[in-house]
Amino acid sequence: MTGPVVVGVDGSPESLTASEWAAREAQRRGLSLELLRAWPWPKRDVVGSDQTYRHALAELADRERELRALAPDVPVSSSTVSADPVEALETAAQSAALLVLGSRGLGAVLGSLVGSVSQEVLRRAGCPVVLVRAGEAGSDGPVTVGLDLAHPAGDVLAFAFEAAALRSAPLRVVHVWAPPAGSGYLSPSAVDGQQAELSAVEQDGLARALAPWRARHPGVDVTAEPVRGKAAVELVDAAATARLLVVGRRTRHLPFLHHHLGPVARAAIHHAHCPVAVVPYG
């Protein structure tokens, strides 16, 4: 990866936690860290008054000093951009190795979901984006990655293997599959035989997809699991013990279709309690 680790900051508890995570990640990767605050309000507005603006700058400077103390080997810089947050973060992502944002996850009230800024940035960003929740306790679990054999994604696996290697952590690869439509009409014995055969096929495909990545990262302890079920549900369940969940986002090369977040990625960012990395591919 080249470019800095960029973290969006706005003074919220979520962004404070995200900035600490970003500083440690920059240290692991030997990259610089850039704190970015978007300021979309004209100073003549009450919310954008000179006093409020100066307070925001002071907060940013304080956070920069705190992160320098947290990760002394990491070059840390900060900037305030007079732009819409989505546009500012999307622009920053063009030259970033990694973009880190704070996340509220799924709120107590149904429909109070990950912020609109985070969701829009996830749909548009050209680099991997990591969402971090406030107050998340560190986990010693594996790095977990969801893999769809129908759309194998080298960029997603590259990110997951590197993340595991940098942390000296095991890597858990979860591939979720489902029997073909119409299986419910078969006899129980036929269903059992079909499922055993399909499971073997999925296991073989998983082994072949991972073989080159195992060879590139021989020091990473890999567990590969073909799991029958619904991808969104099984991956969120797998994230319960993970220190980092990695999912892919297919990019589209047609107008408007690239602003799309699939159901698995949506479920992960709303329901997984560990940091979630969304990696564009395709």
C-alpha positions as CSV (number, residue, x, y, z in Angstrom):
1,M,0.0,0.0,0.0
2,T,1.1,3.5,-0.7
3,G,-0.2,6.8,0.5
4,P,-1.3,7.7,4.1
5,V,-3.8,6.3,6.4
6,V,-6.6,9.0,6.4
7,V,-9.1,9.2,9.3
8,G,-12.2,11.4,9.3
9,V,-12.5,13.3,12.6
10,D,-15.4,15.4,13.9
11,G,-15.0,15.3,17.6
12,S,-17.5,12.5,18.2
13,P,-16.7,9.5,20.4
14,E,-16.7,7.3,17.3
15,S,-14.2,9.4,15.4
16,L,-11.9,9.5,18.5
17,T,-11.9,5.7,18.7
18,A,-11.4,5.5,14.9
19,S,-8.4,7.9,15.1
20,E,-6.7,5.7,17.7
21,W,-7.3,2.6,15.6
22,A,-5.9,4.5,12.5
23,A,-2.8,5.5,14.4
24,R,-2.0,2.0,15.4
25,E,-2.7,0.7,11.8
26,A,-0.4,3.4,10.4
27,Q,2.3,2.2,12.8
28,R,1.8,-1.4,11.7
29,R,2.0,-0.5,8.1
30,G,4.8,2.0,8.3
31,L,2.6,4.8,6.9
32,S,1.9,8.3,7.8
33,L,-1.4,9.4,9.4
34,E,-3.6,12.3,8.2
35,L,-6.5,13.6,10.3
36,L,-9.1,15.2,8.1
37,R,-12.0,17.4,9.2
38,A,-14.5,18.7,6.8
39,W,-16.1,22.1,7.5
40,P,-19.0,22.6,5.2
41,W,-20.6,25.6,7.0
42,P,-20.1,29.2,6.0
43,K,-18.6,31.1,8.9
44,R,-21.5,33.5,8.9
45,D,-23.8,30.7,10.0
46,V,-24.2,30.2,13.8
47,V,-22.8,26.6,13.6
48,G,-19.9,27.9,11.4
49,S,-19.1,31.0,13.5
50,D,-15.5,32.1,14.0
51,Q,-15.6,30.9,17.6
52,T,-17.0,27.5,16.7
53,Y,-14.5,27.2,13.9
54,R,-11.5,28.1,16.2
55,H,-12.8,25.5,18.8
56,A,-12.8,22.8,16.1
57,L,-9.3,23.7,15.0
58,A,-8.1,23.5,18.6
59,E,-9.7,20.1,19.1
60,L,-8.0,18.9,15.9
61,A,-4.6,20.2,17.1
62,D,-5.1,18.5,20.5
63,R,-6.0,15.2,18.8
64,E,-3.0,15.4,16.6
65,R,-0.7,15.8,19.7
66,E,-2.4,12.9,21.5
67,L,-1.9,10.6,18.5
68,R,1.7,11.6,18.2
69,A,2.1,10.4,21.8
70,L,0.2,7.2,21.1
71,A,2.3,6.3,18.0
72,P,5.6,8.3,18.2
73,D,7.1,6.7,15.1
74,V,4.1,7.7,12.9
75,P,4.3,11.1,11.0
76,V,0.9,12.7,11.9
77,S,-0.6,15.7,10.1
78,S,-4.0,17.3,10.1
79,S,-6.1,19.5,7.8
80,T,-9.5,21.2,7.7
81,V,-11.3,21.2,4.4
82,S,-14.1,23.6,3.5
83,A,-16.2,21.0,1.7
84,D,-19.0,18.6,2.1
85,P,-17.7,15.6,4.3
86,V,-18.6,13.0,1.6
87,E,-16.8,14.9,-1.1
88,A,-13.8,15.7,1.1
89,L,-13.4,12.1,2.2
90,E,-13.9,10.7,-1.3
91,T,-11.2,13.0,-2.6
92,A,-8.8,12.0,0.2
93,A,-9.5,8.3,-0.6
94,Q,-8.1,8.8,-4.1
95,S,-4.5,9.1,-2.7
96,A,-4.9,7.2,0.6
97,A,-3.8,3.7,1.3
98,L,-6.7,3.3,3.8
99,L,-9.6,5.4,5.0
100,V,-10.8,5.1,8.6
101,L,-14.2,6.3,9.8
102,G,-16.1,6.2,13.1
103,S,-19.3,4.2,13.1
104,R,-22.3,3.9,15.4
105,G,-23.4,0.6,14.0
106,L,-27.1,-0.3,14.5
107,G,-28.7,2.0,17.0
108,A,-31.2,1.0,19.7
109,V,-34.0,2.5,17.7
110,L,-34.8,0.6,14.5
111,G,-33.6,2.5,11.5
112,S,-30.9,4.5,13.4
113,L,-28.1,3.1,11.3
114,V,-24.6,3.8,10.3
115,G,-24.4,7.5,9.4
116,S,-25.2,8.7,5.9
117,V,-21.8,10.1,5.4
118,S,-20.1,6.8,6.2
119,Q,-22.5,4.9,3.9
120,E,-22.0,7.3,1.0
121,V,-18.2,7.2,1.4
122,L,-18.3,3.4,1.5
123,R,-20.1,3.4,-1.8
124,R,-17.7,5.8,-3.5
125,A,-14.2,5.3,-2.0
126,G,-11.6,3.9,-4.3
127,C,-9.5,2.5,-1.4
128,P,-10.4,0.2,1.5
129,V,-12.5,1.8,4.2
130,V,-12.5,0.7,7.8
131,L,-15.4,1.5,10.1
132,V,-14.7,1.5,13.8
133,R,-17.2,1.8,16.6
134,A,-16.8,3.9,19.7
135,G,-15.6,2.1,22.8
136,E,-14.8,-1.2,21.1
137,A,-12.6,-3.4,23.2
138,G,-9.6,-4.9,21.5
139,S,-10.0,-8.6,20.6
140,D,-7.4,-11.3,20.3
141,G,-9.5,-13.2,17.8
142,P,-8.7,-13.9,14.2
143,V,-8.9,-11.6,11.2
144,T,-12.1,-12.9,9.4
145,V,-12.8,-12.5,5.7
146,G,-15.9,-13.3,3.7
147,L,-15.1,-14.9,0.4
148,D,-17.6,-15.4,-2.5
149,L,-16.3,-18.1,-4.8
150,A,-18.6,-16.9,-7.5
151,H,-16.8,-13.5,-7.5
152,P,-13.3,-14.3,-6.2
153,A,-11.6,-11.0,-5.2
154,G,-7.9,-10.8,-5.1
155,D,-7.9,-7.4,-3.6
156,V,-10.1,-8.6,-0.7
157,L,-7.9,-11.6,0.0
158,A,-4.7,-9.5,-0.3
159,F,-6.0,-7.1,2.3
160,A,-7.1,-9.8,4.7
161,F,-3.8,-11.8,4.5
162,E,-1.8,-8.7,5.0
163,A,-3.9,-7.6,7.9
164,A,-3.5,-11.0,9.5
165,A,0.3,-11.0,8.9
166,L,0.7,-7.5,10.3
167,R,-1.0,-8.6,13.5
168,S,0.5,-12.0,13.8
169,A,-3.1,-13.2,13.9
170,P,-4.8,-16.2,12.4
171,L,-7.0,-15.7,9.4
172,R,-10.4,-17.2,9.2
173,V,-11.9,-17.5,5.7
174,V,-15.7,-17.9,5.6
175,H,-17.4,-18.9,2.4
176,V,-21.2,-19.2,2.6
177,W,-23.0,-21.4,0.1
178,A,-26.6,-22.5,-0.4
179,P,-28.1,-25.6,-2.1
180,P,-29.7,-25.0,-5.5
181,A,-33.3,-24.1,-5.8
182,G,-35.7,-27.0,-5.7
183,S,-33.6,-29.1,-3.3
184,G,-36.5,-28.9,-0.8
185,Y,-38.5,-31.2,-3.0
186,L,-36.0,-34.1,-2.8
187,S,-36.2,-37.0,-0.4
188,P,-34.2,-36.7,2.8
189,S,-31.6,-39.3,1.7
190,A,-31.2,-37.5,-1.7
191,V,-30.8,-34.1,0.1
192,D,-28.1,-35.5,2.4
193,G,-26.2,-37.0,-0.5
194,Q,-26.5,-33.8,-2.5
195,Q,-25.4,-31.6,0.4
196,A,-22.4,-33.8,1.0
197,E,-21.4,-33.6,-2.6
198,L,-21.9,-29.9,-2.8
199,S,-20.0,-29.3,0.4
200,A,-17.0,-31.2,-1.0
201,V,-17.2,-29.1,-4.2
202,E,-17.2,-25.9,-2.2
203,Q,-14.3,-27.1,0.0
204,D,-12.3,-27.9,-3.1
205,G,-13.0,-24.5,-4.7
206,L,-12.1,-22.8,-1.5
207,A,-8.8,-24.6,-1.3
208,R,-7.9,-23.7,-4.9
209,A,-8.8,-20.1,-4.4
210,L,-6.6,-19.8,-1.3
211,A,-3.6,-21.8,-2.5
212,P,-1.7,-18.9,-4.1
213,W,-2.3,-16.6,-1.1
214,R,-1.2,-19.3,1.4
215,A,2.0,-19.6,-0.7
216,R,2.6,-15.8,-0.5
217,H,1.9,-15.7,3.2
218,P,3.3,-19.0,4.6
219,G,3.5,-17.5,8.1
220,V,-0.3,-16.9,8.3
221,D,-2.3,-19.6,10.0
222,V,-5.4,-20.0,7.8
223,T,-8.7,-21.7,8.6
224,A,-11.1,-22.1,5.7
225,E,-14.7,-22.9,6.2
226,P,-17.5,-23.5,3.7
227,V,-20.6,-22.8,5.6
228,R,-24.2,-23.5,4.4
229,G,-26.6,-20.7,5.1
230,K,-27.3,-17.0,4.3
231,A,-24.1,-15.0,3.7
232,A,-25.1,-11.9,5.7
233,V,-26.2,-13.9,8.8
234,E,-23.2,-16.3,8.8
235,L,-20.6,-13.6,8.3
236,V,-22.0,-11.4,11.1
237,D,-22.0,-14.5,13.4
238,A,-18.4,-15.2,12.5
239,A,-17.5,-11.6,13.3
240,A,-18.5,-12.1,16.9
241,T,-15.0,-13.4,17.8
242,A,-13.0,-11.4,15.2
243,R,-10.6,-8.6,15.7
244,L,-11.3,-7.4,12.2
245,L,-13.9,-8.4,9.6
246,V,-13.0,-7.9,5.9
247,V,-15.7,-7.9,3.2
248,G,-15.6,-6.9,-0.4
249,R,-17.6,-4.3,-2.4
250,R,-17.9,-4.9,-6.1
251,T,-17.2,-1.8,-8.1
252,R,-19.4,-1.2,-11.1
253,H,-18.2,0.3,-14.4
254,L,-21.6,1.6,-15.5
255,P,-22.9,5.1,-14.6
256,F,-24.5,5.2,-11.1
257,L,-24.1,1.5,-10.4
258,H,-20.8,1.9,-8.7
259,H,-22.6,3.7,-5.8
260,H,-23.8,0.3,-4.5
261,L,-23.3,-1.5,-1.2
262,G,-24.3,-5.2,-1.3
263,P,-26.4,-6.9,1.4
264,V,-23.5,-8.7,3.0
265,A,-21.4,-5.5,3.4
266,R,-24.5,-3.6,4.7
267,A,-25.2,-6.3,7.3
268,A,-21.5,-6.2,8.4
269,I,-21.3,-2.5,8.9
270,H,-24.7,-2.4,10.7
271,H,-24.3,-5.4,13.0
272,A,-20.7,-6.5,13.4
273,H,-19.2,-5.2,16.6
274,C,-15.5,-5.4,15.5
275,P,-13.9,-3.0,13.0
276,V,-15.1,-3.7,9.5
277,A,-12.9,-3.2,6.4
278,V,-14.8,-2.8,3.2
279,V,-12.5,-3.4,0.2
280,P,-13.4,-2.4,-3.3
281,Y,-12.7,-4.9,-6.1
282,G,-13.6,-5.7,-9.7
